[in-house]
Every structure is written in structure tokens, then in C-alpha cells.
Amino acid sequence: MKTTSKALMVTLATGGTVWAASGAESEANGLLVTMFLAFGALIIVFQLLPGLMLFAAMVKGLFIRPAKDIATGTSGNETA
């Protein structure tokens, strides 16, 4: 029993080294990892486009002169 347990311990102790040296682990990304990263990129892109549109509208509003009726306060709804 003692010899068997020692042999088992030696086998288990050296087994990790064998698996580590064999290159059994793949270094390439799997399909699910690639799909997850692509999904994250799509979320960023779809949030970036409306953000850029809002930023462009803000910059346009900063640099365009207001119309004359807007500056005087008339809304065009008054009846004469």
C-alpha cells in the first residue's frame, strides 16, 4: 500500500510537468471569444455614431448666428 501510494504521488507530481511541456493548451482565441469581442466593438461603434452626431449639432449650434426673429423673441404664432 505504501509503495502504491508513493508511485501514485510520483506519477501525479510529474504529470503536471508533462502536460505543461506538451503544448496541449491552445494559444489562439476561440470562436466565442472572437464573437464576444466583436459584439463589444459593435456596441462601441453604435454608441459612437449618435454621439458624434450630437457633438456635430452642438458645434454647429455654437458657431451659427441665430436668425433675426429668434433674437427678437417672436415665435410667429401671434395674430395681427
N, CA, C and O atoms as a GROMACS GRO file, in nm:
protein
  320
    1MET      N    1   0.082  -0.119   0.000
    1MET     CA    2   0.000   0.000   0.000
    1MET      C    3   0.087   0.125   0.000
    1MET      O    4   0.058   0.223  -0.069
    2LYS      N    5   0.195   0.120   0.080
    2LYS     CA    6   0.284   0.234   0.089
    2LYS      C    7   0.354   0.259  -0.045
    2LYS      O    8   0.370   0.373  -0.088
    3THR      N    9   0.396   0.152  -0.108
    3THR     CA   10   0.465   0.163  -0.236
    3THR      C   11   0.370   0.214  -0.344
    3THR      O   12   0.408   0.295  -0.428
    4THR      N   13   0.247   0.167  -0.339
    4THR     CA   14   0.148   0.210  -0.437
    4THR      C   15   0.116   0.359  -0.422
    4THR      O   16   0.105   0.430  -0.522
    5SER      N   17   0.103   0.405  -0.300
    5SER     CA   18   0.073   0.547  -0.279
    5SER      C   19   0.191   0.635  -0.320
    5SER      O   20   0.172   0.744  -0.375
    6LYS      N   21   0.314   0.588  -0.294
    6LYS     CA   22   0.431   0.664  -0.337
    6LYS      C   23   0.438   0.671  -0.490
    6LYS      O   24   0.469   0.776  -0.546
    7ALA      N   25   0.411   0.560  -0.556
    7ALA     CA   26   0.414   0.557  -0.702
    7ALA      C   27   0.306   0.648  -0.761
    7ALA      O   28   0.328   0.717  -0.861
    8LEU      N   29   0.191   0.648  -0.697
    8LEU     CA   30   0.082   0.734  -0.742
    8LEU      C   31   0.118   0.882  -0.724
    8LEU      O   32   0.089   0.964  -0.812
    9MET      N   33   0.180   0.916  -0.613
    9MET     CA   34   0.221   1.055  -0.587
    9MET      C   35   0.327   1.101  -0.687
    9MET      O   36   0.322   1.215  -0.735
   10VAL      N   37   0.422   1.014  -0.718
   10VAL     CA   38   0.526   1.049  -0.816
   10VAL      C   39   0.463   1.069  -0.954
   10VAL      O   40   0.499   1.161  -1.027
   11THR      N   41   0.370   0.981  -0.989
   11THR     CA   42   0.303   0.993  -1.118
   11THR      C   43   0.224   1.123  -1.128
   11THR      O   44   0.230   1.191  -1.230
   12LEU      N   45   0.151   1.156  -1.023
   12LEU     CA   46   0.073   1.280  -1.024
   12LEU      C   47   0.162   1.405  -1.022
   12LEU      O   48   0.129   1.505  -1.085
   13ALA      N   49   0.272   1.397  -0.951
   13ALA     CA   50   0.362   1.512  -0.943
   13ALA      C   51   0.429   1.540  -1.076
   13ALA      O   52   0.448   1.657  -1.111
   14THR      N   53   0.465   1.437  -1.150
   14THR     CA   54   0.530   1.457  -1.279
   14THR      C   55   0.430   1.475  -1.392
   14THR      O   56   0.466   1.519  -1.502
   15GLY      N   57   0.307   1.442  -1.368
   15GLY     CA   58   0.204   1.455  -1.472
   15GLY      C   59   0.179   1.600  -1.512
   15GLY      O   60   0.155   1.628  -1.630
   16GLY      N   61   0.185   1.691  -1.416
   16GLY     CA   62   0.164   1.833  -1.447
   16GLY      C   63   0.273   1.887  -1.537
   16GLY      O   64   0.246   1.969  -1.625
   17THR      N   65   0.394   1.842  -1.515
   17THR     CA   66   0.506   1.886  -1.598
   17THR      C   67   0.490   1.835  -1.740
   17THR      O   68   0.522   1.906  -1.836
   18VAL      N   69   0.442   1.714  -1.754
   18VAL     CA   70   0.423   1.657  -1.888
   18VAL      C   71   0.318   1.736  -1.963
   18VAL      O   72   0.337   1.766  -2.081
   19TRP      N   73   0.208   1.771  -1.900
   19TRP     CA   74   0.103   1.848  -1.967
   19TRP      C   75   0.149   1.989  -1.999
   19TRP      O   76   0.112   2.044  -2.103
   20ALA      N   77   0.228   2.049  -1.912
   20ALA     CA   78   0.276   2.184  -1.936
   20ALA      C   79   0.375   2.188  -2.052
   20ALA      O   80   0.378   2.286  -2.126
   21ALA      N   81   0.454   2.087  -2.069
   21ALA     CA   82   0.556   2.086  -2.172
   21ALA      C   83   0.504   2.036  -2.306
   21ALA      O   84   0.572   2.050  -2.408
   22SER      N   85   0.384   1.978  -2.309
   22SER     CA   86   0.339   1.916  -2.434
   22SER      C   87   0.274   2.014  -2.530
   22SER      O   88   0.252   1.980  -2.646
   23GLY      N   89   0.244   2.135  -2.486
   23GLY     CA   90   0.176   2.230  -2.572
   23GLY      C   91   0.031   2.195  -2.593
   23GLY      O   92  -0.027   2.229  -2.696
   24ALA      N   93  -0.029   2.127  -2.497
   24ALA     CA   94  -0.167   2.084  -2.510
   24ALA      C   95  -0.264   2.201  -2.507
   24ALA      O   96  -0.376   2.191  -2.558
   25GLU      N   97  -0.221   2.312  -2.449
   25GLU     CA   98  -0.310   2.427  -2.440
   25GLU      C   99  -0.299   2.511  -2.567
   25GLU      O  100  -0.189   2.540  -2.614
   26SER      N  101  -0.411   2.550  -2.621
   26SER     CA  102  -0.413   2.631  -2.742
   26SER      C  103  -0.392   2.778  -2.706
   26SER      O  104  -0.444   2.827  -2.606
   27GLU      N  105  -0.315   2.847  -2.789
   27GLU     CA  106  -0.289   2.989  -2.764
   27GLU      C  107  -0.377   3.079  -2.849
   27GLU      O  108  -0.376   3.200  -2.830
   28ALA      N  109  -0.451   3.024  -2.940
   28ALA     CA  110  -0.538   3.102  -3.026
   28ALA      C  111  -0.673   3.125  -2.957
   28ALA      O  112  -0.716   3.043  -2.876
   29ASN      N  113  -0.737   3.236  -2.990
   29ASN     CA  114  -0.869   3.264  -2.935
   29ASN      C  115  -0.971   3.174  -3.001
   29ASN      O  116  -0.962   3.142  -3.120
   30GLY      N  117  -1.069   3.134  -2.923
   30GLY     CA  118  -1.176   3.052  -2.977
   30GLY      C  119  -1.281   3.138  -3.046
   30GLY      O  120  -1.272   3.260  -3.046
   31LEU      N  121  -1.378   3.073  -3.102
   31LEU     CA  122  -1.484   3.142  -3.174
   31LEU      C  123  -1.567   3.229  -3.079
   31LEU      O  124  -1.604   3.341  -3.115
   32LEU      N  125  -1.595   3.180  -2.960
   32LEU     CA  126  -1.677   3.256  -2.865
   32LEU      C  127  -1.606   3.383  -2.819
   32LEU      O  128  -1.670   3.486  -2.800
   33VAL      N  129  -1.475   3.375  -2.799
   33VAL     CA  130  -1.400   3.494  -2.758
   33VAL      C  131  -1.403   3.598  -2.869
   33VAL      O  132  -1.422   3.716  -2.843
   34THR      N  133  -1.385   3.554  -2.992
   34THR     CA  134  -1.389   3.645  -3.106
   34THR      C  135  -1.527   3.708  -3.121
   34THR      O  136  -1.538   3.828  -3.148
   35MET      N  137  -1.632   3.629  -3.104
   35MET     CA  138  -1.768   3.683  -3.115
   35MET      C  139  -1.797   3.782  -3.002
   35MET      O  140  -1.863   3.883  -3.024
   36PHE      N  141  -1.748   3.753  -2.882
   36PHE     CA  142  -1.768   3.844  -2.770
   36PHE      C  143  -1.698   3.977  -2.795
   36PHE      O  144  -1.756   4.083  -2.770
   37LEU      N  145  -1.575   3.974  -2.843
   37LEU     CA  146  -1.503   4.097  -2.873
   37LEU      C  147  -1.569   4.174  -2.987
   37LEU      O  148  -1.574   4.298  -2.984
   38ALA      N  149  -1.618   4.105  -3.088
   38ALA     CA  150  -1.688   4.171  -3.199
   38ALA      C  151  -1.817   4.236  -3.150
   38ALA      O  152  -1.850   4.346  -3.193
   39PHE      N  153  -1.888   4.170  -3.061
   39PHE     CA  154  -2.011   4.226  -3.006
   39PHE      C  155  -1.981   4.353  -2.926
   39PHE      O  156  -2.054   4.452  -2.936
   40GLY      N  157  -1.873   4.350  -2.848
   40GLY     CA  158  -1.832   4.471  -2.774
   40GLY      C  159  -1.794   4.584  -2.867
   40GLY      O  160  -1.826   4.700  -2.840
   41ALA      N  161  -1.725   4.552  -2.976
   41ALA     CA  162  -1.688   4.654  -3.074
   41ALA      C  163  -1.811   4.714  -3.141
   41ALA      O  164  -1.816   4.834  -3.166
   42LEU      N  165  -1.911   4.630  -3.169
   42LEU     CA  166  -2.035   4.682  -3.229
   42LEU      C  167  -2.108   4.775  -3.134
   42LEU      O  168  -2.164   4.876  -3.177
   43ILE      N  169  -2.109   4.744  -3.007
   43ILE     CA  170  -2.173   4.831  -2.909
   43ILE      C  171  -2.103   4.966  -2.906
   43ILE      O  172  -2.169   5.070  -2.903
   44ILE      N  173  -1.971   4.966  -2.908
   44ILE     CA  174  -1.896   5.091  -2.907
   44ILE      C  175  -1.924   5.172  -3.033
   44ILE      O  176  -1.944   5.293  -3.026
   45VAL      N  177  -1.925   5.107  -3.148
   45VAL     CA  178  -1.950   5.177  -3.275
   45VAL      C  179  -2.090   5.236  -3.277
   45VAL      O  180  -2.109   5.350  -3.317
   46PHE      N  181  -2.189   5.158  -3.235
   46PHE     CA  182  -2.326   5.207  -3.239
   46PHE      C  183  -2.353   5.316  -3.135
   46PHE      O  184  -2.448   5.391  -3.149
   47GLN      N  185  -2.272   5.325  -3.032
   47GLN     CA  186  -2.283   5.436  -2.937
   47GLN      C  187  -2.203   5.556  -2.985
   47GLN      O  188  -2.235   5.670  -2.950
   48LEU      N  189  -2.100   5.533  -3.064
   48LEU     CA  190  -2.014   5.642  -3.112
   48LEU      C  191  -2.083   5.724  -3.219
   48LEU      O  192  -2.069   5.847  -3.220
   49LEU      N  193  -2.158   5.661  -3.308
   49LEU     CA  194  -2.222   5.734  -3.417
   49LEU      C  195  -2.323   5.838  -3.367
   49LEU      O  196  -2.314   5.953  -3.410
   50PRO      N  197  -2.418   5.804  -3.280
   50PRO     CA  198  -2.508   5.908  -3.230
   50PRO      C  199  -2.435   6.015  -3.148
   50PRO      O  200  -2.474   6.132  -3.149
   51GLY      N  201  -2.330   5.975  -3.079
   51GLY     CA  202  -2.252   6.072  -3.003
   51GLY      C  203  -2.184   6.174  -3.093
   51GLY      O  204  -2.182   6.293  -3.063
   52LEU      N  205  -2.129   6.126  -3.204
   52LEU     CA  206  -2.067   6.218  -3.300
   52LEU      C  207  -2.170   6.309  -3.365
   52LEU      O  208  -2.142   6.426  -3.391
   53MET      N  209  -2.289   6.257  -3.391
   53MET     CA  210  -2.395   6.340  -3.449
   53MET      C  211  -2.437   6.449  -3.352
   53MET      O  212  -2.457   6.564  -3.392
   54LEU      N  213  -2.451   6.414  -3.224
   54LEU     CA  214  -2.487   6.515  -3.124
   54LEU      C  215  -2.376   6.618  -3.106
   54LEU      O  216  -2.404   6.737  -3.088
   55PHE      N  217  -2.251   6.574  -3.111
   55PHE     CA  218  -2.140   6.666  -3.099
   55PHE      C  219  -2.136   6.762  -3.218
   55PHE      O  220  -2.113   6.882  -3.200
   56ALA      N  221  -2.160   6.712  -3.338
   56ALA     CA  222  -2.162   6.797  -3.457
   56ALA      C  223  -2.276   6.899  -3.448
   56ALA      O  224  -2.258   7.015  -3.485
   57ALA      N  225  -2.392   6.858  -3.398
   57ALA     CA  226  -2.503   6.951  -3.382
   57ALA      C  227  -2.471   7.057  -3.279
   57ALA      O  228  -2.511   7.173  -3.294
   58MET      N  229  -2.400   7.020  -3.173
   58MET     CA  230  -2.363   7.117  -3.070
   58MET      C  231  -2.265   7.220  -3.126
   58MET      O  232  -2.279   7.339  -3.103
   59VAL      N  233  -2.166   7.173  -3.201
   59VAL     CA  234  -2.068   7.264  -3.259
   59VAL      C  235  -2.136   7.355  -3.361
   59VAL      O  236  -2.105   7.474  -3.368
   60LYS      N  237  -2.226   7.300  -3.440
   60LYS     CA  238  -2.300   7.380  -3.539
   60LYS      C  239  -2.383   7.487  -3.468
   60LYS      O  240  -2.390   7.600  -3.516
   61GLY      N  241  -2.445   7.452  -3.357
   61GLY     CA  242  -2.524   7.550  -3.282
   61GLY      C  243  -2.439   7.658  -3.218
   61GLY      O  244  -2.487   7.769  -3.198
   62LEU      N  245  -2.315   7.627  -3.186
   62LEU     CA  246  -2.228   7.727  -3.127
   62LEU      C  247  -2.180   7.831  -3.228
   62LEU      O  248  -2.163   7.948  -3.193
   63PHE      N  249  -2.160   7.791  -3.352
   63PHE     CA  250  -2.098   7.878  -3.450
   63PHE      C  251  -2.193   7.939  -3.551
   63PHE      O  252  -2.149   8.019  -3.634
   64ILE      N  253  -2.320   7.906  -3.549
   64ILE     CA  254  -2.417   7.964  -3.642
   64ILE      C  255  -2.489   8.078  -3.571
   64ILE      O  256  -2.532   8.066  -3.457
   65ARG      N  257  -2.500   8.191  -3.643
   65ARG     CA  258  -2.572   8.306  -3.587
   65ARG      C  259  -2.721   8.275  -3.579
   65ARG      O  260  -2.776   8.210  -3.667
   66PRO      N  261  -2.784   8.321  -3.473
   66PRO     CA  262  -2.929   8.299  -3.464
   66PRO      C  263  -3.003   8.388  -3.564
   66PRO      O  264  -2.957   8.496  -3.600
   67ALA      N  265  -3.117   8.341  -3.608
   67ALA     CA  266  -3.199   8.418  -3.701
   67ALA      C  267  -3.255   8.541  -3.631
   67ALA      O  268  -3.260   8.546  -3.508
   68LYS      N  269  -3.298   8.640  -3.709
   68LYS     CA  270  -3.344   8.766  -3.653
   68LYS      C  271  -3.470   8.749  -3.568
   68LYS      O  272  -3.480   8.810  -3.462
   69ASP      N  273  -3.566   8.669  -3.613
   69ASP     CA  274  -3.689   8.653  -3.536
   69ASP      C  275  -3.664   8.574  -3.407
   69ASP      O  276  -3.738   8.592  -3.310
   70ILE      N  277  -3.565   8.490  -3.404
   70ILE     CA  278  -3.532   8.419  -3.280
   70ILE      C  279  -3.469   8.515  -3.181
   70ILE      O  280  -3.496   8.507  -3.061
   71ALA      N  281  -3.385   8.607  -3.230
   71ALA     CA  282  -3.319   8.703  -3.142
   71ALA      C  283  -3.417   8.802  -3.082
   71ALA      O  284  -3.398   8.846  -2.969
   72THR      N  285  -3.523   8.839  -3.156
   72THR     CA  286  -3.620   8.936  -3.104
   72THR      C  287  -3.725   8.871  -3.016
   72THR      O  288  -3.793   8.940  -2.940
   73GLY      N  289  -3.740   8.743  -3.025
   73GLY     CA  290  -3.833   8.674  -2.936
   73GLY      C  291  -3.968   8.646  -2.999
   73GLY      O  292  -4.056   8.597  -2.930
   74THR      N  293  -3.988   8.676  -3.124
   74THR     CA  294  -4.116   8.646  -3.188
   74THR      C  295  -4.119   8.501  -3.230
   74THR      O  296  -4.020   8.449  -3.283
   75SER      N  297  -4.229   8.437  -3.208
   75SER     CA  298  -4.239   8.297  -3.242
   75SER      C  299  -4.313   8.273  -3.372
   75SER      O  300  -4.309   8.163  -3.426
   76GLY      N  301  -4.383   8.375  -3.424
   76GLY     CA  302  -4.457   8.358  -3.548
   76GLY      C  303  -4.597   8.309  -3.525
   76GLY      O  304  -4.670   8.287  -3.622
   77ASN      N  305  -4.640   8.289  -3.400
   77ASN     CA  306  -4.773   8.241  -3.369
   77ASN      C  307  -4.870   8.356  -3.336
   77ASN      O  308  -4.988   8.332  -3.311
   78GLU      N  309  -4.820   8.478  -3.334
   78GLU     CA  310  -4.907   8.590  -3.299
   78GLU      C  311  -4.997   8.626  -3.417
   78GLU      O  312  -4.956   8.618  -3.533
   79THR      N  313  -5.119   8.665  -3.385
   79THR     CA  314  -5.212   8.710  -3.488
   79THR      C  315  -5.221   8.862  -3.484
   79THR      O  316  -5.214   8.922  -3.378
   80ALA      N  317  -5.235   8.922  -3.601
   80ALA     CA  318  -5.236   9.068  -3.607
   80ALA      C  319  -5.372   9.127  -3.583
   80ALA      O  320  -5.388   9.249  -3.585
   0.00000   0.00000   0.00000
